[in-house]
Amino acid sequence: MKDIIDNIKLGFSMILIGAILLYIGSTVFMPELTIKIFRFQPYIVVTESMEPVINVNDVVVVTTFKIDEAEVGDIITFMADIDYNGTKEVITHYIYEIDRSDEEEIIRTHRHFDEDETVTPDTWLISESDIIGSYAFQIPKLGFLLGFLKSIYGIVIIAVNIILFALIKYFSSRKKTKEEISD
């Protein structure tokens, strides 16, 4: 019975590790497919354009986007060439307007959503193919930790901890083996 439970634990662990490795791999090598495979994707907010609702270093989690369900005021994450230099960047903003008059629907966005203020829309036009996903929720300040873990210092600390853990496990198992032999 203990062997069956151990095999179930091992199988579950392998599935979990496989899913994590698949997620990391898709994020690194195929970021545009991550949300299609896993139905969500997190992004670290790096500018204050959505403050006070979404702050710098918050993690925004986006889910799949359905343009036919989109409404003015929704928050979306999309790719846009904000500097007009040929490089698209990830942006999270409110929907300002949805133009459904042509074959392809075009969305305009803006930074702030306050009905009492005059809102100026962003200059870029977004097609459905530029949209990554819809805002689901945010995790405040998690970006600080993730940013640190991605830095060279964070990577070194993780590597050192893994090595120390492996050494402790190795030497404790050798000590147990020596004690069993001497008994």
Buried (B, 14 or more C-beta within 10 A) or exposed (E): EEEEEEEEEEEEEEEEEEEEEEBEEBBEEEEEEBBEEBEBBBBBBEEEBBEEBBBBBBBBBBBBBEBEEBEEEBBBBBBBEBEEEEEBEBBBBBBBEBEEEEEEBBBBBBBBBEEEEEEEBBEBBBEBEBBBBBBBEBBEEBBBBBEEEEEEEBEEEEEEEEEEEEEEEEEEEEEEEEEEEEE
